[in-house]
């Protein structure tokens, strides 16, 4: 229903951009302004693995500020990195010409998950993302990372300066830490929007 609402308001957005708008504007707080709790984990704050991106907020999703989008080649790169055969990729893409020269497991998705070895040593994982400005023509977004105990998280660049609507800019997120469970959020904010990724 929310997807149909957004499609009606933004007929030029791809299904992936619509999903991004829903995910990055969802609420992680309940009606008492507390973090949503996980009843299966003794009412502790719910992790993104239990909660997803949060509780859908259709009004915020109509004007998300930034969206993450994915094209056909991005999916081909993912399938190539997953060692899919050319025949399987052709069936999925309905194209006989698919370029596997740049395989990547890092899909331009509005969330991140890092897996680290269990030997107790510190390891790092880096993600690259591209966002599209669907808000004001000129705006500056600043990165804000909620701390994750035991992890170092950095974003480069820490500011995204958009000069026009529909402009695309990229950034890198680096997570360094041990093999322990933890979660946090990267939120890009300008004067009007908060674009959050778990």
C-alpha positions as CSV (number, residue, x, y, z in Angstrom):
1,X,0.0,0.0,0.0
2,X,2.8,2.4,0.9
3,X,4.6,1.4,-2.3
4,X,1.5,2.3,-4.3
5,X,1.2,5.6,-2.5
6,X,4.8,6.5,-3.3
7,X,4.5,5.3,-6.9
8,X,1.5,7.6,-7.4
9,X,3.4,10.6,-5.9
10,X,6.7,9.8,-7.7
11,X,6.0,7.9,-10.9
12,X,9.6,8.4,-12.1
13,X,11.1,6.5,-9.1
14,X,12.2,2.9,-9.6
15,X,10.8,0.2,-7.3
16,X,14.3,0.1,-5.6
17,X,14.1,3.9,-4.9
18,X,10.6,3.4,-3.4
19,X,11.9,0.6,-1.2
20,X,14.8,2.9,-0.1
21,X,12.4,5.7,0.8
22,X,10.3,3.4,2.9
23,X,13.4,1.9,4.7
24,X,15.4,5.0,5.4
25,X,12.5,7.0,6.8
26,X,11.1,4.2,9.1
27,X,10.8,4.9,12.8
28,X,12.9,3.0,15.3
29,X,11.0,4.6,18.3
30,X,7.6,3.4,19.6
31,X,4.7,5.7,20.7
32,X,6.4,6.4,24.0
33,X,9.5,7.7,22.2
34,X,11.5,4.7,23.4
35,X,13.4,2.3,21.1
36,X,11.1,-0.4,19.8
37,X,11.6,-3.5,22.0
38,X,12.1,-7.1,21.1
39,X,9.7,-9.3,23.1
40,X,11.6,-12.4,22.1
41,X,14.8,-10.9,23.7
42,X,13.4,-10.0,27.1
43,X,12.1,-6.6,25.9
44,X,15.6,-5.3,25.1
45,X,15.9,-2.7,22.3
46,X,15.3,-4.6,19.0
47,X,18.2,-5.0,16.7
48,X,17.8,-4.4,12.9
49,X,17.9,-8.2,12.5
50,X,14.7,-8.4,14.6
51,X,13.2,-5.0,13.6
52,X,14.3,-4.5,10.0
53,X,14.5,-0.8,9.2
54,X,11.7,0.1,11.6
55,X,8.1,1.0,11.6
56,X,6.9,2.4,8.3
57,X,6.2,6.1,8.2
58,X,4.4,6.9,4.9
59,X,4.4,10.7,5.4
60,X,8.2,10.8,5.8
61,X,8.6,8.3,2.9
62,X,6.9,10.8,0.5
63,X,9.8,13.2,1.0
64,X,12.9,11.1,2.0
65,X,15.6,13.5,0.8
66,X,17.9,10.9,-0.5
67,X,17.3,7.5,-2.0
68,X,19.5,4.5,-2.8
69,X,18.9,3.1,-6.3
70,X,20.1,0.0,-8.2
71,X,20.3,-0.6,-11.9
72,X,20.3,-3.8,-13.9
73,X,24.1,-3.9,-14.1
74,X,24.3,-3.7,-10.3
75,X,22.3,-6.9,-10.0
76,X,24.4,-8.5,-12.8
77,X,27.6,-7.6,-10.7
78,X,26.0,-9.2,-7.7
79,X,25.0,-12.4,-9.6
80,X,28.5,-12.6,-11.0
81,X,30.1,-12.3,-7.6
82,X,27.8,-15.1,-6.4
83,X,29.2,-17.4,-9.1
84,X,26.0,-17.6,-11.0
85,X,26.3,-19.1,-14.5
86,X,25.9,-17.0,-17.6
87,X,22.8,-19.1,-18.4
88,X,21.2,-18.3,-15.0
89,X,22.1,-14.6,-15.3
90,X,20.5,-14.5,-18.8
91,X,17.3,-16.1,-17.5
92,X,17.1,-13.5,-14.7
93,X,18.0,-10.5,-16.8
94,X,16.2,-11.7,-20.0
95,X,19.4,-10.6,-21.9
96,X,22.0,-12.7,-23.6
97,X,24.7,-10.0,-23.1
98,X,25.7,-9.6,-19.5
99,X,29.0,-8.0,-18.4
100,X,30.7,-9.8,-15.5
101,X,33.9,-7.7,-15.6
102,X,33.1,-6.0,-12.3
103,X,31.6,-8.6,-9.8
104,X,30.6,-7.2,-6.4
105,X,28.7,-8.5,-3.4
106,X,28.2,-4.9,-2.3
107,X,24.8,-4.0,-3.7
108,X,23.8,-0.3,-3.4
109,X,21.3,-1.2,-0.6
110,X,20.2,1.2,2.2
111,X,21.6,-1.1,5.0
112,X,24.9,-2.7,5.9
113,X,25.9,-6.0,7.5
114,X,29.5,-7.0,8.3
115,X,30.7,-10.5,9.0
116,X,34.0,-10.9,10.8
117,X,36.1,-14.0,11.6
118,X,35.7,-15.7,14.9
119,X,39.4,-15.8,15.8
120,X,39.0,-12.7,18.1
121,X,41.2,-10.5,15.9
122,X,40.1,-7.2,14.6
123,X,39.0,-7.1,11.0
124,X,37.6,-4.4,8.7
125,X,34.9,-4.3,6.1
126,X,34.3,-1.5,3.7
127,X,31.1,-0.6,1.8
128,X,30.5,1.9,-1.0
129,X,27.1,3.4,-1.6
130,X,25.6,6.0,-4.0
131,X,22.7,8.2,-3.0
132,X,20.5,10.3,-5.2
133,X,19.2,13.7,-4.0
134,X,15.4,13.7,-4.5
135,X,14.9,16.7,-2.1
136,X,15.9,20.3,-2.5
137,X,18.1,21.4,-5.3
138,X,21.0,22.6,-3.1
139,X,21.6,20.9,0.2
140,X,24.3,19.6,2.4
141,X,24.0,16.3,4.3
142,X,26.2,15.4,7.2
143,X,26.9,11.8,8.4
144,X,26.1,10.8,11.9
145,X,27.0,7.3,13.1
146,X,25.6,5.9,16.4
147,X,28.5,4.3,18.3
148,X,28.8,0.5,18.3
149,X,30.7,-0.7,21.4
150,X,34.0,-2.2,20.3
151,X,33.8,-1.0,16.7
152,X,35.3,1.9,14.8
153,X,33.0,3.2,12.1
154,X,34.0,5.9,9.7
155,X,32.3,7.6,6.7
156,X,34.2,9.2,3.9
157,X,33.3,11.9,3.0
158,X,31.5,12.9,6.1
159,X,29.5,15.6,4.2
160,X,27.7,15.3,0.9
161,X,27.2,18.6,-0.9
162,X,24.5,18.5,-3.5
163,X,24.2,21.2,-6.1
164,X,21.0,20.0,-7.8
165,X,18.1,17.7,-7.6
166,X,18.6,14.1,-8.9
167,X,22.4,14.5,-8.4
168,X,24.2,11.3,-7.3
169,X,27.1,11.3,-4.8
170,X,29.0,8.3,-3.4
171,X,30.5,7.6,0.0
172,X,32.4,4.8,1.8
173,X,31.5,3.3,5.1
174,X,34.2,1.4,7.0
175,X,33.5,-0.9,9.9
176,X,36.4,-2.3,12.0
177,X,36.0,-4.5,14.9
178,X,36.0,-8.0,16.6
179,X,33.7,-10.9,16.1
180,X,30.9,-9.7,18.4
181,X,27.3,-8.8,17.7
182,X,26.6,-5.1,17.6
183,X,24.4,-2.7,15.7
184,X,24.0,0.9,15.0
185,X,22.9,3.4,12.4
186,X,24.3,5.7,9.8
187,X,22.1,8.7,9.4
188,X,22.5,11.4,6.8
189,X,20.9,14.7,7.9
190,X,20.3,18.1,6.4
191,X,18.0,20.8,7.7
192,X,14.9,18.9,6.9
193,X,15.6,15.1,6.4
194,X,17.1,12.2,8.4
195,X,18.0,9.3,6.1
196,X,18.8,6.3,8.3
197,X,20.5,3.0,7.4
198,X,21.0,0.2,9.9
